[in-house]
Amino acid sequence: MAEVTQPSLELARGLVDAERYEEAVSVLRRLDAEDAGAASGVGILMGRVYLAIGKPAKALGYFEDASFSSLDGEGEAYLGLAEAELALGDLGKARRNAALALRTDPDLVAAHLVIARADQRAGRAADAFARLRKLRGEREDSEDVAVVMARFLASTEGAGPAIVELEGFLKRVPEAAGARDALRRLLWSIGDRDGAIVAAKSAEASYRRRGQIGRAEALSSWLKAVSPAAPVKAGPGEATEPTGEPAGSAVREPPREPPSPRAQPRAPVESSPAPPPARKITRSAALDRPEPFPIEPGSPILTGSGVVMEGGRSIVTNRHVVEGISALYVRNGTGHVRKARVVKMSSDDDLALLEIDKPFPEGAVVPLSDVVQPVAGRAAIVMGYPMIGLLGDEQPALTEGIVAKAAGLANDPNTFQLTSKINKGNSGGPVFDKRGRLLGVAVGKTDSAKVYERTGALVEDMNIGIKGGRILVFLGKKPSPETEPPEMSLEDLYREMLPRSVLIVGQR
């Protein structure tokens, strides 16, 4: 007679680690019905399942229940809350819950990584780097640390240093499938197709040996999409990557949701009331799961960034992002996808206006009254979707700097210079100050090598934006009197502007 496996948290955890989510949910449902004492563990593992299949809002509810249920596993529950909030774009809450997780269990490396990711996304590059460098020294064989360090280096110094970082780590830990997968993305981003394919095959084999079948199947699909039988031609746009290949894409959602773990609510914690804002702020709620782009898996794509204006149906971006594109889609930071078309392009500035088929939800608009001119010394925060093949395309990232000069190269009056880092994919994205006003849109950066060849002068990279006043001229609008709303923290700015910044995806 076959032995019947008894449900247990250990069994469920093993199934989650092996990405056998439907089986894990079946075990967790039985545990929830039979063992009231397992409520906290059930909630944590259900949260892990929903995080893995890209539903952070549902995961958040399970982690909240788990944090209320018992002191056992409290650190894991706080970590889950932090990871879910990071996925939903609430950087402040993500950082606070990660700190609570570390206070409960100092050995939770993943909590350090949440804080580093939040710092990086919010433009605190120095803080993120210091934390990761310390972690790398303490845990030199941690795959998670190596991958996040590589992502950080790619976004701040470029793909080269990130590749060196991962190759050095893989010499010590050759079976690190996640690190090899990250190397695959980096090699693809610099056009090393053969190297990316070799890395993908090695990562797929390692995932299978580790029992992570869902990730192995996702890489198998990617390899089929870029095989010689189905070549991918890179166009001259900001970035190209076969679609439909993120880790976990082969994962099926649990068939039905089990009852929420039983929990005893804690007494509410009193907090001092926030001062009333100087203007009405309407935030658009993030979707439980970002809507996918309606593009055939394996198709080459070109990407850029943009900003939502005027009634929620207009998108301003760079002309060079959309020139020659036949099919256009946009997705904002809260996960809503819209089909777009080019309405007009400027002959004087690198600007284009898109119109989407239906407006974004309320709150997803930069009002024209918030468009101002850049002033030297004012904070300049670039928001956009750089290097999506490595950093992901679900939410934008910030880079912080200042307006270095209120005129562009050769004193061009229509552009301005800023110290904020701009990478491929940032083109067309908004540049805000700390009061949430739109200073302009990012264009790109100077080519130091070309300047040296032409003039003999070696100059530092300088990033360029198109002034807010030129956007108003392009739209045929008059400037409004400049207001002085209160300054925001980077976390608050990020959360408010999340629905207003869009990823633009096009096909020729």
Residue pairs with C-beta under 8 A, 6 or more apart in sequence:
5 11
7 27
7 28
7 30
7 31
7 34
8 27
8 31
9 31
9 38
9 41
9 42
9 45
11 27
12 24
12 27
12 28
12 31
12 41
12 42
12 45
13 45
15 21
15 23
15 24
15 27
16 24
16 45
16 48
16 49
16 52
17 211
17 212
18 211
18 212
18 213
19 52
19 211
19 212
19 213
19 214
19 215
19 248
19 251
20 213
21 49
21 52
21 53
21 251
21 252
21 253
21 254
22 252
22 254
22 255
24 45
24 49
25 46
25 49
25 254
25 255
25 258
28 42
28 45
28 46
28 258
29 258
31 38
31 41
31 42
32 38
32 39
32 42
32 258
32 259
32 261
36 262
39 65
39 66
39 69
39 70
39 261
39 262
39 263
40 66
40 69
40 70
40 72
40 73
40 77
40 261
41 66
41 72
41 73
42 66
42 258
42 261
43 62
43 63
43 65
43 66
43 69
43 77
43 260
43 261
43 263
44 62
44 63
44 66
44 73
44 76
44 77
44 80
46 59
46 62
46 258
46 261
47 59
47 60
47 62
47 63
47 66
47 77
47 80
47 84
48 59
48 80
49 59
49 254
50 56
50 58
50 59
50 62
51 59
51 80
51 83
51 84
51 87
52 248
52 251
53 248
53 251
53 252
53 253
53 254
53 289
54 248
54 289
54 290
55 253
55 288
55 289
56 83
56 84
56 85
56 87
56 88
56 288
57 84
57 88
57 286
57 287
57 288
58 257
58 288
59 80
59 83
59 84
59 87
60 81
60 84
60 85
60 88
61 260
62 80
62 260
62 261
63 77
63 80
63 81
63 84
64 81
65 260
65 261
65 263
66 73
66 76
66 77
66 80
66 261
66 263
67 74
67 77
67 78
67 81
68 263
68 264
68 265
68 266
69 261
69 262
69 263
69 264
74 104
75 101
75 102
75 104
75 105
75 108
75 111
76 101
76 105
76 108
78 97
78 98
78 100
78 101
78 104
78 111
79 97
79 98
79 101
79 108
79 110
79 111
79 114
81 93
81 97
82 93
82 94
82 95
82 96
82 97
82 98
82 101
82 111
82 114
83 94
83 110
83 114
85 91
85 93
85 94
85 97
86 94
86 114
86 117
86 118
86 121
87 394
87 395
88 286
89 286
89 333
89 334
89 395
89 494
89 495
89 498
90 491
90 495
91 118
91 121
91 122
91 490
91 491
91 494
91 495
92 489
92 491
92 492
92 495
94 114
94 115
94 118
95 114
95 115
95 118
95 119
95 491
98 111
98 112
98 114
98 115
98 118
99 111
99 115
101 108
101 111
102 108
102 111
102 112
109 135
109 139
109 142
109 144
109 145
110 144
112 131
112 135
113 135
113 144
113 145
113 148
115 131
116 128
116 131
116 132
116 135
116 148
116 152
117 128
117 148
118 491
119 125
119 127
119 128
119 131
120 128
120 151
120 152
120 155
120 397
121 395
121 397
121 398
121 494
122 398
122 490
122 491
122 494
123 381
123 397
123 398
123 399
123 400
123 420
123 490
124 400
124 490
125 152
125 156
125 399
125 400
125 421
128 152
129 152
129 156
132 145
132 148
132 149
132 152
133 149
135 142
135 145
136 142
136 145
136 146
136 149
139 145
140 172
141 172
141 173
143 169
143 173
143 176
143 178
143 179
144 178
146 165
146 166
146 169
146 173
146 176
146 179
147 166
147 178
147 179
147 182
149 165
150 162
150 163
150 165
150 166
150 179
150 182
150 183
150 186
151 162
151 182
151 390
151 391
153 161
153 162
153 165
154 161
154 162
154 186
154 189
154 387
154 390
154 391
155 386
155 387
155 390
155 391
155 397
155 421
155 423
156 421
159 186
159 189
159 190
159 390
160 190
162 186
162 390
163 183
163 186
163 187
163 190
166 179
166 180
166 182
166 183
166 186
167 183
169 176
169 179
170 176
170 179
170 180
170 183
173 179
175 206
175 209
175 210
176 206
177 203
177 206
177 207
177 210
177 212
177 215
178 203
180 199
180 202
180 203
180 206
181 199
181 200
181 203
181 207
181 215
181 219
181 247
182 390
183 199
184 196
184 197
184 199
184 200
184 203
184 219
185 196
185 389
185 390
186 390
187 195
187 196
187 199
188 196
188 241
188 389
189 239
189 241
189 387
189 389
189 390
191 234
193 226
196 226
197 223
197 226
200 219
200 222
200 223
201 223
203 219
204 216
204 219
204 220
204 223
205 216
207 213
207 215
207 216
207 219
208 216
214 247
214 248
214 250
214 251
215 247
215 248
217 250
218 245
218 246
218 247
218 248
218 249
218 250
219 245
219 247
221 244
221 245
221 249
221 250
221 297
222 242
222 245
224 230
224 298
225 232
225 242
225 244
225 245
225 297
225 298
226 232
226 242
226 298
230 298
232 240
232 242
232 298
232 300
233 300
234 240
234 300
235 300
235 302
235 508
237 302
237 303
237 304
237 321
237 506
238 302
238 303
238 304
238 321
238 424
238 425
238 427
239 301
239 302
239 303
239 387
239 388
239 389
239 424
239 425
240 300
240 301
240 302
241 300
241 301
241 388
241 389
242 297
242 298
242 299
242 300
243 293
243 295
243 296
243 297
243 298
243 299
243 301
244 295
244 296
244 297
244 298
245 297
246 392
275 486
277 485
277 486
278 483
278 484
278 485
278 486
279 483
279 485
281 363
281 496
282 362
282 363
283 363
283 495
283 496
283 498
283 499
284 332
284 334
284 336
284 360
284 361
284 362
284 363
284 364
284 498
284 499
285 334
285 361
286 333
286 334
286 335
286 498
287 334
287 335
287 336
289 335
290 331
290 335
290 337
290 394
291 331
291 335
291 336
291 337
292 337
293 301
293 329
293 331
293 337
293 505
294 329
294 337
294 339
295 301
295 327
295 329
295 505
295 507
299 507
300 507
301 505
301 506
301 507
302 321
302 325
302 505
302 506
302 507
302 508
303 385
303 388
303 393
303 425
303 503
303 504
303 505
303 506
304 317
304 318
304 321
304 322
304 385
304 425
304 427
304 428
304 429
304 504
304 506
305 317
305 321
305 383
305 384
305 385
305 396
305 425
305 426
305 427
305 428
305 429
305 430
305 442
305 501
305 502
305 503
305 504
306 315
306 316
306 317
306 321
306 330
306 354
306 428
306 429
306 441
306 501
306 502
306 504
307 315
307 316
307 317
307 366
307 428
307 429
307 430
307 438
307 441
307 500
307 501
307 502
308 314
308 315
308 332
308 360
308 364
308 365
308 366
308 499
308 500
308 501
308 502
309 315
309 316
309 365
309 366
309 368
309 475
310 365
310 368
310 475
311 359
311 365
312 359
312 360
312 361
312 362
312 364
312 365
313 355
313 356
313 358
313 359
313 360
314 343
314 353
314 354
314 355
314 356
314 475
315 330
315 340
315 353
315 354
315 355
315 356
315 502
315 504
316 351
316 352
316 353
316 354
316 428
316 441
316 471
316 474
316 475
317 351
317 352
317 354
317 427
317 428
317 429
317 441
317 504
318 350
318 351
318 352
318 427
318 428
318 441
318 442
318 443
318 466
319 345
319 346
319 349
319 350
319 351
319 352
320 350
320 427
321 352
321 427
321 428
321 504
321 506
322 328
322 342
322 345
322 352
322 354
322 504
322 506
323 345
323 352
324 508
325 342
325 506
325 507
325 508
326 506
326 507
326 508
327 506
327 507
328 339
328 340
328 341
328 342
328 354
328 504
328 505
328 506
329 337
329 338
329 339
329 340
329 504
329 505
329 506
330 337
330 338
330 340
330 354
330 356
330 502
330 503
330 504
330 505
331 337
331 338
331 393
331 502
331 503
331 505
332 360
332 364
332 498
332 499
332 500
332 501
332 502
332 503
333 395
333 396
333 497
333 498
333 499
333 500
333 501
333 502
334 361
334 364
334 498
334 499
335 394
336 360
336 361
336 364
336 499
338 356
338 357
338 358
338 360
339 356
339 357
340 354
340 355
340 356
340 357
340 504
341 354
341 355
342 352
342 353
342 354
343 353
343 354
343 355
344 352
344 353
345 351
345 352
345 353
346 352
346 474
348 414
348 470
349 414
349 466
349 470
349 474
350 443
350 466
351 441
351 466
351 470
351 471
351 474
352 428
353 474
353 475
354 504
360 499
361 499
363 499
364 499
364 500
365 500
366 430
366 438
366 497
366 500
368 472
368 475
368 477
368 480
369 480
369 483
370 436
370 437
370 438
370 483
371 437
371 438
371 468
371 469
371 471
371 472
371 479
371 480
372 433
372 437
372 438
372 439
372 468
372 479
372 482
373 406
373 439
373 467
373 468
373 469
373 479
374 380
374 403
374 406
374 416
374 418
374 431
374 439
374 440
374 465
374 467
374 468
375 403
375 406
376 402
376 403
376 404
376 405
376 406
377 402
377 403
378 402
378 403
378 433
378 439
379 400
379 401
379 402
379 403
379 433
379 434
380 400
380 401
380 402
380 403
380 418
380 419
380 420
380 431
380 432
380 433
380 439
380 465
381 398
381 399
381 400
381 401
381 420
381 431
381 432
381 433
381 434
381 490
381 493
382 398
382 399
382 401
382 418
382 420
382 421
382 422
382 426
382 429
382 430
382 431
382 442
382 463
382 465
383 396
383 397
383 398
383 429
383 430
383 431
383 432
383 494
383 497
383 501
384 396
384 397
384 425
384 426
384 427
384 428
384 429
384 430
384 442
384 501
385 393
385 396
385 397
385 425
385 426
385 429
385 501
385 503
386 397
386 422
386 423
386 424
386 425
386 426
387 423
387 424
387 425
388 425
388 503
391 397
393 503
395 498
396 429
396 498
396 501
396 503
398 490
398 493
398 494
399 420
399 421
399 422
399 426
400 420
400 490
401 418
401 419
401 420
401 421
401 463
402 418
402 419
402 420
403 416
403 417
403 418
403 439
404 417
404 418
404 419
404 462
405 416
405 417
406 416
407 413
407 415
407 416
407 417
408 414
408 415
408 416
408 417
408 464
409 415
409 417
409 446
409 462
409 464
414 466
414 467
414 470
415 440
415 443
415 464
415 465
415 466
415 467
415 470
416 439
416 440
416 464
416 465
416 467
417 462
417 463
417 464
417 465
418 431
418 463
418 464
418 465
419 462
419 463
420 431
420 463
421 463
422 442
422 444
422 445
422 463
426 442
427 442
427 443
427 444
428 441
428 442
428 504
429 441
429 442
429 501
430 438
430 440
430 441
430 442
430 497
430 500
430 501
431 438
431 439
431 440
431 441
431 442
431 465
432 438
432 439
432 493
432 497
433 439
434 487
434 488
434 490
434 493
435 484
435 485
435 486
435 487
435 488
436 485
436 488
436 493
436 496
436 497
437 468
437 482
437 483
437 485
438 468
438 471
439 465
439 467
439 468
440 465
440 466
440 467
440 468
440 470
440 471
441 465
441 466
441 471
442 463
442 464
442 465
443 464
443 465
443 466
444 463
444 464
445 461
445 462
445 463
445 464
446 459
446 461
446 462
446 463
446 464
448 458
448 459
448 460
448 461
451 457
451 459
452 458
452 459
469 479
472 478
472 479
488 496
